Amino acid sequence: MRTVAPRAGLRLAVWLSIVVAGAIAVGAAVARADGAPGHAATEAGRRLFFDPGLSEPPGTSCASCHDPARAFAGDNGSGLAVPRGSRPGTRGTRNAPTLMYLGSSPGPGWSQRDGQAVPSGGFFWDGRAATLADQALGPLFAPHEMNNRSAAALVARVAASDAAPWLRQAYGADVFADPGRALQAITAALAAFEQGPAFAPFSSKFDAVLRGQARFTPQEERGQSLFTIAQKGNCAACHTLKPDSRDPRDSLFTDFGYHALGVPRNADIATAGEFDLGHCAAQPGGAAANARWCGWFKTPTLRNVALTAPYMHNGRFATLREAVAFYATRDTHPERWYPDGEKFDDLPKELRGSVDLDTRPYHRRPGQRPALDEEEIGDIVAFLETLTDGYAP
């Protein structure tokens, strides 16, 4: 068994130690008096985000895999569940999730669930990054993503880009004199942009309903009820919301936690003998020291979920309806999802005990009636479609 865990390699680890040393000084330069990112930093981040000249070879930008038209998700034209890399013949190892509303995520830590401490927070599907800036750093150097060979090479590209004047304005005229400091400025600027209003507009029909500016259709209203009722979808157990609050910020549709769902293996991207173990492999000591958390992946927000197909960390489900149906029928009709009869086939057999068998609706067994019928699945999908930003009341 080989573990697949996206990482940028040893060269990134070396530069991370340099970057951290300059983080405090750069962070002080970026913030306004009220603690929010300044305009120069945000504009630098915007230009960096859409610049296809920052990869090796050139042609891949952050926006290539995080397309605004797809709620900042995407595949860089691969047509697969994972994005194409900048280097010919390469591709990512996980589905690129939306970056929207990510600025609300806390750093890595623990939360209580059913009286037990479970991991929460952090960034990436496995939580290996502690901050939004750390997350921005990874793809720049990952060989299967933007493929920069060294900090010096990347900094030289940025210094010649149209983001350079904005970085100098935000972080000092000499920001490019030291590669470590420049790299920290680059990732801080990207994080500043990703915390801007384009990434958290709260402009969906759901938000309009909360504000009293719109009303759900009967189907959408049924879908919201099915989404929240524990005996039915129980989706809100992980994708949290507060429908009685008029503040959309109370309904981010994620608990920022981790869950082991036993998602079926995706044959389109799977490699024989390799498994993506998720959170456990990203922690100190790796899977051997953290087996309890193998197969656990971070809960993404469902805001704009209608735009972000395919679904799950491995992109196994092509449609939103298919994803909802999996939750409802994984345990009542496993043959629908695991054609060879081997449940939880995207984990090694010895680690399948980490998969959730108790949370509703996973507590059901073969032969029992699913928690949701086909009509109810359609109702939930209709409700989820109200989470798409850009709604005009």
Buried (B, 14 or more C-beta within 10 A) or exposed (E): EEBBBBBBEEBBEEBBEBBEEBBEEBBEBBBEEEEBBBEBBBBBBBBBBBBBBBBBEEBBBBBBBBBBEBBBBBBBEBEBBBBBBBBEEBBBBBBBBBBBBBBBBEBBEEBEBEEEEBBBBBBBBBBBBBBBBBBBBBBBBBBBBBBBEBBEEBBBBBBEBEBBEBBBBBBBEEBBEBBBBBBBBBBBBBBBBBBBEBBBBBBBBBBBBBEEEBEBEEBBBBBBBBBBBEEBBBBBBBBBBBBEEEEBEEBBBBBBBBBBBBBBBBEEBBEEEEBBBBBBBBBEEBBEEBBBBBBBBBBBBBBBBBBBBBBBBBBBBEEBBBBBBBBBBBBBBBEEBBEEEEBBBBBBEEBBBBBBBEBBBBEBEEEEEBBBEEEBBBBBBBBBBBBBBEBEE
